[in-house]
């Protein structure tokens, strides 16, 4: 039987990202980890991830991060087009909510054990 494999896009120094990787591995699933800063997703990839996630685009922003606050995006996002928001995310990996788990056509943003459990319970 082939081992299940997923990709996690995250930040190596982020404890939540590390916990997500550990959690997935503990469930016998192989993980490919990608650094959100050195290998930031392109506009095209972000668009695909966003569409697959079914979430509002705002959920892809790391609203608790320093860069989000420094750029005062709380006040600016609502007046930006989706394209402008995607371009901004593609240029600043630290603005992206992490981790992002990719399992085929399923995309989860952030790490909550129950969401991960639900993903594999349906498999």
ABEGO torsion letter per residue (X at the ends): XBBBBBBBBBBAABAAAAAAAAAAAAAGBBBBBBBAAABBBBAAAAAAAAAAAGBBAAAABBAABAAAAAAGAAAAAAABBAAAAAAAAAABAAABBOBBBBBEABBBBEBBAAAAAAAAAAX
